[in-house]
Amino acid sequence: ATDPEPLRPLASALREALGPAIHSLWWNGNPAVTNVILGPHWHRWQGPEAVCETIGGAAVFFPPGAFGQANLPLADRLVEQVHAWVPPGVALAELYAGCGAIGLGLLPRVATAIFNEAAPAALHGLALGLAAAGPVLAAKAQVIPGSAAELAGPACAVDVVIADPPRRGLDPQLLATLALGPPRRLVLVSCNLDAFHREATVLRAGGRLRLTALAAFALFPHTEHVEVLGCFDATAA
């Protein structure tokens, strides 16, 4: 549907039944016959516009249309590991940044930060997170919306790149640029082990990057899915 009105009685019943226990109540309409779960139509009946979680020491905001990890304690440990691989005072770029769950917590430590994201809901959450960070930290950040592939050149001009792509992996153009003219350090967060193996092979093939650290997180226990973190450093040559 495109109109939430037919479900208004249900929303009223939920509000009455749950009372103060409910955080927020939304309706989403997806009239398209596809395998896409969420549609473009949103209506907020009650509550805040986003869930706020503290991740990596920063307030991170997730609107209902944005992706967020379900296993928050382990996701926080994953972010802590990424942060440990980012030296202080660097120029940083985070590609596929989402709502900023990784990069927002690095703002106090880095000199500058570029955030790249394409999804409108995630960009809205990122804007809320930057506003909550305060003007001093927000002044370090630049948000560049759109495809990560289009940001391949500027991304490689910084000291450290963090990339957390979707399951399909890095955009081919971005992967090629990172392999040919890499930053000093690349931190790759992958939710697809096959994609990580393929990309690590390409990144190392030219001899400009070497894999210096590796970690894995089972964010979905008792399944075959595993989140892989790789730290790649530019070679002296």
Disulfide bonds with the S-S distance in Angstrom:
none
